[in-house]
Amino acid sequence: MKTNFIGTGVALITPFNENKAVDFDALGKMIDYVIDGGVDYILIMGTTAESATLDSEEKNKILNFAKQKINCRVQIMYGIGGNNTSEIVEKIKHTDLSGVQGILSVTPYYNKPNQEGLYNHFAAIATVSPVEVILYNVPGRTGVNILPETVLRLVNDFENITAIKEASGSVEQIMNLIHKKPVDFTVISGDDALTLSLMSVGCEGVISVAANAFPKEISQMVNFALNNNFSEAVNYHYKLFESIKLMFAEGNPVGIKEYLTQKNLIKNELRLPLVPASENLATKIHHDLMRY
C-alpha cells in the first residue's frame, strides 16, 4: 500500500477564544488559509493542536468540523496515540474515520517500552485500524526511540503501516531507515529545520508546524525538492530559517500561535500548562514578519 501522504502536511493548531473554548470560526479560517497556501494534507489532533489538553468530545467535534470544512479538498490525517495500548485500540474502533485517509500514532510516552514493546504496541494498532497507520517517532517528547529495525519489522508485517513521521533529530538514524526501507514505505520529516536536508537524502515531504503560518513558502520548498530542484528549494529554506528558529524558541505551539496572532488569523490563547510567548519573543517575531 502506497501512502496518501506525500508532500506538505500541516500539523494544524487548535484556535481558542478568550474563554479557552475551541474557536471554530478561526479553525475554519485556518483550514482555508493552509489549503489556499498549497498544502497537500492536514493533520488534525497532532501535538501542535494541544491535543493533550482536549477531551474526547472536543476532539470528535473538531474532527467532524474539519471533515466538513475540508470537504475532500486535501487528504486528512488524524492523530490517535498514547501510552495505553488497549485504550488507543478502543479509540480507533469507536472513532468515525470516514473521510480520513490515515492515523498518526506517536510512540508511547513515559512508560519507556523496549523495542519489543513498541513492536507489539503498533502491531495492535495496525490490526484494528481501517486506514493507513503513520508511525510518529519523537523521542525528545516521548522519551523513547523506535529504531529502524523495529520500523522495518512492522512494515514487513503490516501492509497498512505506510509511513513514519521522523523527528528523532538523528540524521544518521533517518538515513539508515531510508537506505533499508521498502520502496513503497514513506519517510516524512517531522522537523521543519531539517526538512530540506532530509528530503535531499530521500524523505518525501514534511508534517510541518511552520506551514500554519507559511503554507505557500513551505509547500513551494517541498515541491521544488520533490522535483530535485534543490537550487530553488534552498532559497525558501533560508528565507524560513530564522522564522523556524523563533517559532520553536519557547516551545510549540507557543511560537506558531504568536505568528498566527500577529497575522490576524487567531487569538493568542493557549491552554495551561502552556502560556503565550514572552514580550521579547513577540517583538522578535514582529520584526521577522516584516521581511514577508
C-alpha positions in Angstrom: 0.0 0.0 0.0 1.4 3.4 -1.0 0.7 6.3 1.3 -1.6 9.2 0.5 0.8 11.5 2.4 3.5 12.8 0.1 4.5 16.4 0.0 3.4 19.1 2.6 1.3 18.2 5.5 0.4 20.8 8.2 0.1 20.0 11.8 -2.8 22.2 12.4 -3.1 24.3 15.6 -6.3 24.5 17.6 -7.5 28.1 18.0 -9.2 29.0 21.3 -11.2 32.0 22.3 -10.8 34.1 25.4 -12.8 31.5 27.4 -10.4 28.8 26.3 -13.2 27.1 24.2 -12.4 25.9 20.7 -12.8 28.8 18.3 -14.4 27.1 15.3 -14.6 30.3 13.2 -10.9 30.7 13.5 -10.4 27.0 12.8 -12.4 27.3 9.6 -10.3 30.3 8.6 -7.1 28.3 9.3 -8.2 25.4 7.2 -9.0 27.6 4.2 -5.7 29.5 4.7 -3.4 26.4 4.6 -5.3 24.8 1.7 -5.2 28.0 -0.3 -1.5 28.1 0.5 -1.0 24.8 -1.3 -0.6 22.1 1.4 -1.3 18.5 0.3 -2.8 17.3 3.6 -3.9 18.4 7.0 -3.0 16.6 10.3 -5.8 17.1 12.8 -5.0 16.5 16.5 -1.2 16.3 16.4 0.9 17.6 19.2 0.7 21.1 17.8 -3.1 21.0 18.2 -2.6 20.9 22.0 -4.3 17.6 21.8 -3.2 16.7 25.4 -5.5 19.4 26.7 -8.6 18.5 24.7 -11.1 16.0 25.8 -12.7 13.2 23.7 -15.9 15.2 22.9 -13.9 18.2 21.8 -11.6 16.1 19.6 -14.6 14.5 17.9 -16.2 17.9 17.3 -13.0 19.2 15.8 -12.6 16.2 13.5 -16.2 16.3 12.3 -15.9 20.1 11.7 -12.7 19.6 9.8 -14.0 16.9 7.6 -17.0 19.1 6.6 -14.8 22.2 6.1 -12.1 20.4 4.2 -14.7 18.7 2.0 -12.3 16.4 0.2 -10.1 19.3 -0.9 -7.0 17.7 0.6 -6.2 14.4 2.5 -6.8 14.2 6.2 -4.5 12.6 8.8 -5.8 12.2 12.4 -3.7 11.8 15.5 -4.6 8.9 17.8 -1.8 8.0 20.1 -0.9 7.5 23.7 0.8 5.2 26.2 -2.1 2.8 26.9 -2.3 0.4 24.0 -5.8 -1.0 24.8 -7.2 2.5 25.1 -5.9 3.5 21.7 -7.3 0.4 20.2 -10.7 1.2 21.6 -10.5 4.8 20.4 -9.7 3.6 16.9 -12.7 1.3 16.9 -15.1 4.0 18.1 -13.8 7.0 16.1 -15.7 7.8 12.9 -12.8 7.6 10.4 -14.9 8.0 7.3 -13.2 10.7 5.2 -9.9 10.2 7.0 -7.1 8.6 5.0 -4.7 7.8 7.8 -4.0 8.0 11.5 -0.7 9.3 13.1 0.2 7.4 16.2 3.1 8.5 18.4 5.4 6.2 20.3 4.2 5.6 23.8 5.5 8.2 26.2 6.6 8.0 29.8 6.3 4.2 30.0 9.6 3.8 28.0 8.8 0.4 26.4 11.7 -1.5 24.8 11.7 -2.3 21.1 9.6 -5.5 21.5 7.0 -3.5 23.4 7.0 -0.8 20.7 6.5 -3.6 18.0 3.6 -5.1 19.9 2.0 -1.7 20.6 2.0 -0.7 16.9 1.0 -4.2 15.8 -2.1 -3.9 17.9 -2.9 -0.5 16.4 -2.4 -1.7 12.8 -4.5 -4.8 13.4 -7.6 -2.7 14.1 -7.0 0.4 12.0 -9.3 0.6 8.9 -7.0 3.3 7.4 -3.3 3.8 6.9 -1.1 4.0 10.0 1.7 6.5 10.2 4.2 5.9 12.9 5.5 9.0 14.8 9.0 9.0 16.3 9.7 12.0 18.5 12.0 10.8 21.4 12.5 14.4 22.6 8.9 14.5 23.7 8.2 10.8 24.5 11.5 9.5 26.0 11.6 6.5 23.7 13.1 6.0 20.2 11.8 3.5 17.8 14.8 2.1 15.9 14.9 1.4 12.1 15.0 -2.3 12.7 11.7 -2.2 14.6 10.1 0.1 11.9 11.2 -2.3 9.2 9.8 -5.3 11.1 6.4 -3.6 11.4 6.4 -2.5 7.7 7.1 -6.1 6.6 4.4 -7.5 8.9 1.6 -4.9 8.3 0.5 -3.6 4.9 -1.3 -0.7 6.3 1.7 0.8 8.1 2.7 3.0 5.2 4.9 5.8 6.6 6.7 7.3 9.5 7.0 10.9 10.7 10.6 11.0 11.8 11.5 13.7 14.4 14.3 11.8 16.2 16.8 14.6 15.3 19.3 11.9 14.2 20.1 12.3 10.5 22.2 9.2 10.6 19.3 7.1 12.0 16.9 8.5 9.4 19.3 7.9 6.6 19.7 4.3 7.8 16.0 3.8 7.7 15.7 5.4 4.2 18.5 3.2 2.9 16.9 -0.1 4.1 13.2 0.6 3.7 10.9 -0.9 1.0 10.3 1.4 -1.9 6.6 2.0 -1.1 7.3 3.0 2.5 7.5 6.7 3.1 9.7 8.6 5.5 8.3 12.1 6.4 10.3 14.8 8.0 8.9 15.8 11.4 11.3 18.7 11.9 10.9 21.9 9.9 14.5 23.0 10.3 15.8 19.7 8.8 13.2 19.1 6.1 15.3 20.2 3.1 18.3 18.3 4.3 16.2 15.1 4.9 14.5 15.4 1.5 17.9 15.6 -0.2 18.6 12.0 1.1 15.1 10.5 0.5 12.4 11.9 2.7 9.2 12.6 0.7 7.9 15.7 2.5 7.1 17.1 5.9 4.5 17.3 8.5 5.1 21.0 9.3 4.4 23.3 12.1 5.6 26.3 10.1 3.1 25.7 7.4 0.4 27.0 9.7 1.8 30.5 9.2 3.7 30.0 5.9 1.8 27.3 3.9 2.8 28.8 0.5 6.5 29.0 1.3 6.8 25.5 2.8 4.7 24.0 0.0 6.9 25.6 -2.6 10.1 24.5 -1.0 8.8 20.9 -0.7 7.6 20.8 -4.3 10.9 22.1 -5.6 12.7 19.4 -3.5 10.4 16.6 -4.7 11.3 17.7 -8.3 15.0 17.6 -7.4 15.2 21.4 -7.9 17.3 22.0 -4.8 18.8 25.3 -6.0 15.3 26.8 -5.8 14.3 24.9 -2.7 17.3 26.2 -0.8 16.2 29.8 -1.3 12.9 29.0 0.5 14.8 27.1 3.2 16.9 30.1 4.1 14.1 32.5 3.8 12.3 30.5 6.5 15.3 29.6 8.6 15.2 32.4 11.1 11.4 32.2 11.4 11.6 28.5 12.3 14.2 29.2 15.0 12.0 31.8 16.5 8.9 29.6 16.2 10.4 27.0 18.5 12.4 29.3 20.8 9.8 28.9 23.6 8.2 25.6 22.6 5.4 24.5 20.3 2.7 25.7 19.7 3.7 28.9 21.6 5.7 30.3 18.8 3.5 29.4 15.9 0.4 30.8 17.7 2.3 34.1 18.2 3.0 34.2 14.4 -0.6 33.4 13.6 -1.9 36.1 16.1 0.3 38.7 14.5 -1.0 37.6 11.1 -4.6 38.2 12.5 -5.6 34.6 11.9 -6.3 33.6 15.5 -6.4 34.9 19.1 -3.3 34.3 21.1 -4.9 31.8 23.5 -3.4 28.5 24.8 -4.5 26.1 27.4 -2.4 25.6 30.6 0.3 24.5 31.1 1.2 26.5 28.0 1.2 30.2 28.1 1.7 32.8 25.3 5.1 33.9 24.0 7.1 36.3 26.1 7.1 40.0 25.1 10.7 39.6 24.0 9.9 36.8 21.6 6.8 38.6 20.4 8.9 41.6 19.4 11.4 39.4 17.5 8.5 37.7 15.7 7.0 41.1 14.8 10.4 42.2 13.2 10.7 38.8 11.5 7.3 39.2 9.9 8.3 42.5 8.4 10.5 40.5 6.0 7.5 38.9 4.4 
